[in-house]
Every structure is written in C-alpha cells, then in structure tokens.
C-alpha cells in the first residue's frame, strides 16, 4: 500500500515537473529506487523524458542535451547482459562541460 502511494506521488511529481500529460508513460526506474538507492544509472527512456526540463534548467538548447544523452547511453554488458543505461554522473559532468 505504501509503495503504491509513493509511486502515485512520484508519478504526479514527474508529470508536473516535466510537463507531461496524464496519459504519458513514466519509466519504472524513475518511480522506484534501487535497493541501495545509490545506482548511478537510469534507462535511456528516463533520461530522454527529462531532456526538456534539464535543458531549461541549465539554459542549454534541447538538441545539445539530447545529443549528449545519446552519447552517454551505455550498451548492455557484453552485448547481451542487462539493459542499455545512462550513467547520470558522467552525463552531468558532460553537461557541466557545455557551459
């Protein structure tokens, strides 16, 4: 019950902060924390969803942020283990370099 309520609250907050419609899908990795809460990776879908907000907050063109997100997508391990991912720490360092 508590987990469901947290997911609903996060969904509302994500929709509001990213200007999403009520029908827009939200990647599950944005709704639920990793076991440790310290995972530096998010899915490419989660990174793409936030491009507009990040570009606005950093006063950068959307296409620059979009290109950097695509650049920082890491493949699955050995080409078949796990999912593609974006290392948020490395992406933020790359974004800092654009200023």
Secondary structure, DSSP 8 states (H G I E B T S, - for coil): -HHHHHHHHHHHHHHHHHT--TT----HHHHS--SSS---EE-HHHHHHTHHHHHHHHT--HHHHHHHHHHTEE--BTTTBS--EEEHHHHHHHHHHT-
